[in-house]
């Protein structure tokens, strides 16, 4: 097993986000305890606590996936110079049962489509066709420069490293033009600036994301017709946003992101202001400045 002391990580601060309804409320519980292949209950918190303190390996793929799993290590031919890895900022868990599909996928693909028509309405009836039984006993690092669709259903992150980036957007009610993309936005920002947005921040700051274990049991099947009304602008906008996040370069004095994305829709100007407010609130809750100081180019106020 790999030596996890090679690049020690700070003690993680966890945030586990359950399924949220419109406006970000958590009144409806969508995630429950899942079972592994042996039938044993999965301790999601314990697995996240294993993922975050151990380093990620984004520069060279390890054929045994996460080298810090029991019984695994770096395989023959893995460069010793890259085995120290980088700090892990996000632990992205998966889910069993109801898959996390977008509305068009549910509506047009036969295996995901189960509708019941009546004279009054159209109902969505979950059955075996909607079940995701695939359990993959693995944890792996998202490679550097690679975007992924982050789901906030089963998520833990190091608040001191990327708390400001993990903002779940202006979505849902209150007249917002888009819904069901809050976790996608946080992911995009975090991956490149730090789940698409999350991914950008991670790459920029030399941090990384692990995905795979742990699993939770997802039991909430939402109506795809309702979801389509919430998602359609996000489905359209992401075709412009994703190429931006794939190509963006962030200097320390970066001030152009708001202007560039704002050209897509005026909504993004409001979103940028809300993100600035989120960071200000974080600074108020952490007056010592330790969170921003933990970042490689952070500056304490």
C-alpha positions as CSV (number, residue, x, y, z in Angstrom):
1,X,0.0,0.0,0.0
2,X,1.2,3.5,-0.8
3,X,2.8,5.6,1.9
4,X,0.1,8.3,2.7
5,X,2.7,10.3,4.6
6,X,4.5,11.3,1.4
7,X,2.5,14.5,1.1
8,X,0.4,15.0,4.3
9,X,-2.9,16.8,3.9
10,X,-4.5,19.0,6.5
11,X,-7.4,17.6,8.5
12,X,-10.4,17.8,6.2
13,X,-13.5,19.8,7.0
14,X,-16.5,17.9,5.6
15,X,-19.7,19.0,4.1
16,X,-22.1,16.3,3.0
17,X,-24.9,17.6,0.8
18,X,-28.1,15.6,0.5
19,X,-30.7,15.9,-2.3
20,X,-32.0,19.5,-2.4
21,X,-35.3,20.7,-3.7
22,X,-36.1,23.9,-5.6
23,X,-34.3,26.8,-4.1
24,X,-31.8,24.6,-2.4
25,X,-33.9,23.4,0.6
26,X,-33.2,19.9,2.0
27,X,-36.7,19.2,3.3
28,X,-37.0,16.1,1.0
29,X,-34.5,13.4,1.9
30,X,-33.3,11.8,-1.3
31,X,-30.2,10.0,-0.2
32,X,-30.1,7.1,2.2
33,X,-27.7,4.4,3.4
34,X,-26.7,1.9,0.6
35,X,-25.3,-1.6,1.0
36,X,-22.1,-2.9,-0.6
37,X,-21.7,-6.1,-2.5
38,X,-21.6,-8.2,0.7
39,X,-24.9,-6.7,1.9
40,X,-23.2,-4.5,4.6
41,X,-24.3,-1.0,5.2
42,X,-21.9,1.6,3.7
43,X,-20.5,4.2,6.0
44,X,-20.3,7.1,3.6
45,X,-18.7,9.5,6.1
46,X,-15.9,7.1,6.9
47,X,-15.0,6.6,3.2
48,X,-15.0,10.3,2.6
49,X,-12.7,10.7,5.6
50,X,-10.4,8.1,3.8
51,X,-10.5,9.9,0.5
52,X,-9.8,13.5,1.5
53,X,-6.6,13.1,3.7
54,X,-4.8,10.9,1.1
55,X,-3.3,12.6,-1.9
56,X,-4.6,12.5,-5.5
57,X,-2.6,11.4,-8.6
58,X,-3.8,13.5,-11.5
59,X,-0.7,13.5,-13.7
60,X,-0.2,9.8,-14.4
61,X,-3.0,7.2,-14.3
62,X,-2.5,4.3,-11.9
63,X,-3.9,1.0,-13.3
64,X,-5.0,-0.1,-9.8
65,X,-6.8,3.2,-9.4
66,X,-6.4,4.8,-5.9
67,X,-3.0,3.5,-4.6
68,X,-4.1,4.2,-1.0
69,X,-6.9,1.6,-1.0
70,X,-6.2,-1.6,1.0
71,X,-4.3,-4.1,-1.1
72,X,-3.3,-1.5,-3.8
73,X,-0.2,0.5,-4.6
74,X,1.5,2.2,-7.5
75,X,2.0,-0.3,-10.3
76,X,5.3,-1.2,-12.0
77,X,6.3,1.7,-14.3
78,X,4.6,4.5,-12.3
79,X,7.1,7.4,-12.0
80,X,8.5,7.7,-8.5
81,X,8.7,11.5,-9.0
82,X,4.9,11.7,-9.3
83,X,3.9,9.4,-6.5
84,X,3.8,12.2,-3.9
85,X,0.7,13.5,-5.7
86,X,-1.3,16.6,-4.7
87,X,-3.8,17.5,-2.0
88,X,-7.3,16.1,-2.4
89,X,-9.9,18.9,-2.1
90,X,-13.1,17.0,-3.1
91,X,-14.4,13.5,-2.5
92,X,-17.2,12.8,-5.0
93,X,-19.3,9.8,-4.1
94,X,-21.7,7.9,-6.3
95,X,-25.2,6.4,-5.8
96,X,-27.3,3.4,-6.4
97,X,-31.0,3.0,-7.4
98,X,-32.4,6.1,-9.1
99,X,-29.9,7.4,-11.7
100,X,-29.0,11.1,-12.0
101,X,-30.1,11.6,-15.6
102,X,-31.1,14.8,-17.2
103,X,-34.7,15.3,-18.5
104,X,-34.0,14.6,-22.2
105,X,-32.3,11.3,-21.4
106,X,-35.2,10.1,-19.4
107,X,-37.7,11.2,-22.0
108,X,-36.2,9.9,-25.2
109,X,-34.2,6.7,-24.2
110,X,-36.5,3.7,-23.9
111,X,-34.8,2.1,-20.9
112,X,-35.2,5.3,-18.9
113,X,-38.8,6.0,-20.1
114,X,-41.8,4.9,-18.1
115,X,-44.8,7.1,-18.5
116,X,-48.5,6.7,-17.5
117,X,-51.1,8.8,-19.3
118,X,-54.5,9.8,-17.9
119,X,-57.1,12.3,-18.9
120,X,-55.8,14.8,-16.4
121,X,-52.0,14.5,-16.3
122,X,-48.9,12.6,-17.2
123,X,-47.2,10.7,-14.3
124,X,-43.6,9.5,-14.0
125,X,-43.7,5.9,-12.6
126,X,-40.2,4.7,-11.4
127,X,-39.7,0.9,-11.8
128,X,-36.9,-1.5,-12.5
129,X,-35.9,0.4,-15.7
130,X,-34.9,3.3,-13.6
131,X,-32.7,1.4,-11.2
132,X,-29.0,1.7,-11.2
133,X,-27.6,-1.5,-9.7
134,X,-23.9,-1.0,-10.8
135,X,-21.6,-1.0,-7.8
136,X,-17.9,-0.4,-8.7
137,X,-15.6,-1.0,-5.8
138,X,-13.1,1.7,-6.8
139,X,-11.8,5.2,-6.1
140,X,-9.9,7.2,-8.7
141,X,-8.5,10.7,-9.4
142,X,-10.1,12.8,-12.0
143,X,-7.2,13.5,-14.4
144,X,-5.8,17.1,-14.6
145,X,-7.6,19.2,-17.2
146,X,-10.6,16.9,-17.3
147,X,-14.1,18.2,-16.6
148,X,-16.8,16.0,-15.0
149,X,-20.5,16.5,-14.0
150,X,-20.4,16.8,-10.3
151,X,-23.4,15.7,-8.2
152,X,-24.0,17.3,-4.8
153,X,-25.9,14.3,-3.5
154,X,-23.0,12.5,-1.9
155,X,-20.1,15.0,-1.6
156,X,-17.4,16.0,0.8
157,X,-14.8,18.7,0.4
158,X,-12.0,20.4,2.3
159,X,-13.5,23.8,3.3
160,X,-10.2,25.4,4.1
161,X,-8.9,24.6,0.6
162,X,-11.9,25.3,-1.7
163,X,-14.8,26.5,0.4
164,X,-15.2,29.8,-1.5
165,X,-15.5,27.9,-4.8
166,X,-18.1,25.5,-3.6
167,X,-21.1,27.8,-4.3
168,X,-24.2,26.1,-5.5
169,X,-25.4,29.0,-7.6
170,X,-28.6,31.0,-8.0
171,X,-31.1,28.3,-9.0
172,X,-34.6,27.1,-8.7
173,X,-37.2,29.6,-7.5
174,X,-37.2,33.4,-6.9
175,X,-37.4,34.1,-10.7
176,X,-34.1,32.5,-11.6
177,X,-34.0,31.3,-15.2
178,X,-32.3,28.0,-14.6
179,X,-32.6,25.1,-12.2
180,X,-31.0,21.7,-11.4
181,X,-27.5,23.0,-12.4
182,X,-26.4,24.3,-9.0
183,X,-24.1,21.3,-8.4
184,X,-22.8,21.4,-12.0
185,X,-21.8,25.0,-11.6
186,X,-20.0,24.4,-8.4
187,X,-18.3,21.4,-10.0
188,X,-17.2,23.3,-13.0
189,X,-15.8,26.1,-10.9
190,X,-14.1,23.9,-8.4
191,X,-12.3,21.5,-10.8
192,X,-10.7,24.2,-12.9
193,X,-10.8,27.2,-10.7
194,X,-10.0,25.1,-7.7
195,X,-17.7,19.4,-9.9
196,X,-17.1,21.6,-14.4
197,X,-16.5,25.0,-12.4
198,X,-15.0,23.2,-9.3
199,X,-12.7,21.3,-11.6
200,X,-11.1,24.5,-12.9
201,X,-10.2,25.9,-9.5
202,X,-8.6,22.6,-8.4
203,X,-6.4,22.5,-11.5
204,X,-5.5,26.1,-11.1
205,X,-4.5,25.7,-7.4
206,X,-2.8,22.4,-7.8
207,X,-5.6,20.5,-5.9
208,X,-7.6,17.5,-7.2
209,X,-10.8,15.5,-7.0
210,X,-11.4,11.8,-6.2
211,X,-14.6,10.1,-7.4
212,X,-16.1,6.6,-6.8
213,X,-16.7,5.2,-3.3
214,X,-18.7,5.8,-1.2
215,X,-22.1,5.0,-2.5
216,X,-25.5,6.2,-1.1
217,X,-29.0,5.0,-2.0
218,X,-30.9,7.6,-4.1
219,X,-34.7,7.1,-3.8
220,X,-36.2,10.3,-5.2
221,X,-37.3,10.1,-8.9
222,X,-38.3,13.5,-10.0
223,X,-40.7,14.3,-12.9
224,X,-38.8,14.7,-16.2
225,X,-41.3,17.1,-17.6
226,X,-40.9,19.4,-14.6
227,X,-37.2,19.0,-14.8
228,X,-37.1,19.9,-18.5
229,X,-38.6,23.3,-17.7
230,X,-35.8,23.9,-15.1
231,X,-33.0,22.5,-17.2
232,X,-33.5,23.6,-20.8
233,X,-31.5,26.8,-20.5
234,X,-28.7,25.0,-18.7
235,X,-28.6,22.3,-21.4
236,X,-28.2,25.1,-24.0
237,X,-25.8,27.3,-22.0
238,X,-23.4,24.5,-21.1
239,X,-22.5,24.1,-24.7
240,X,-20.8,27.6,-24.4
241,X,-19.8,27.4,-20.8
242,X,-17.9,24.1,-21.0
243,X,-15.5,25.2,-23.8
244,X,-14.9,28.3,-21.8
245,X,-13.9,26.3,-18.7
246,X,-11.8,24.0,-20.8
247,X,-9.7,26.8,-22.2
248,X,-9.7,29.4,-19.4
249,X,-6.3,30.4,-17.9
250,X,-6.4,32.1,-14.5
251,X,-3.6,34.5,-13.6
252,X,-3.4,35.6,-10.0
253,X,-5.1,39.0,-10.9
254,X,-7.8,37.4,-12.9
255,X,-10.8,39.7,-13.5
256,X,-12.2,38.6,-16.8
257,X,-14.3,35.6,-16.0
258,X,-17.4,37.6,-15.1
259,X,-17.2,39.7,-18.3
260,X,-16.6,36.7,-20.5
261,X,-19.4,34.5,-19.1
262,X,-21.8,37.5,-18.8
263,X,-22.0,37.6,-22.6
264,X,-23.9,34.3,-22.5
265,X,-26.8,35.8,-20.5
266,X,-27.3,38.6,-17.9
267,X,-28.1,35.9,-15.3
268,X,-24.3,35.3,-15.0
269,X,-23.6,38.8,-13.9
270,X,-26.1,38.2,-10.9
271,X,-24.5,34.8,-10.3
272,X,-21.0,36.4,-10.2
273,X,-22.2,39.0,-7.6
274,X,-23.8,36.2,-5.5
275,X,-20.5,34.3,-5.6
276,X,-18.7,37.4,-4.4
277,X,-21.2,37.7,-1.5
278,X,-20.6,34.0,-0.7
279,X,-16.9,34.6,-0.3
280,X,-17.5,37.7,1.8
281,X,-19.7,35.6,4.1
282,X,-16.9,33.0,4.3
283,X,-14.4,35.7,5.3
284,X,-16.8,36.9,8.1
285,X,-17.1,33.3,9.4
286,X,-13.4,32.9,9.3
287,X,-12.0,36.2,10.5
288,X,-8.5,34.7,11.1
289,X,-8.1,34.3,7.3
290,X,-6.9,30.7,7.6
291,X,-9.1,29.5,4.8
292,X,-7.8,31.9,2.2
293,X,-4.2,31.6,3.5
294,X,-4.4,27.8,2.9
295,X,-4.6,28.4,-0.8
296,X,-1.4,28.6,-2.8
297,X,-2.2,32.1,-4.0
298,X,-4.7,33.1,-1.4
299,X,-4.4,36.4,0.5
300,X,-5.7,36.9,4.0
301,X,-7.6,40.2,4.5
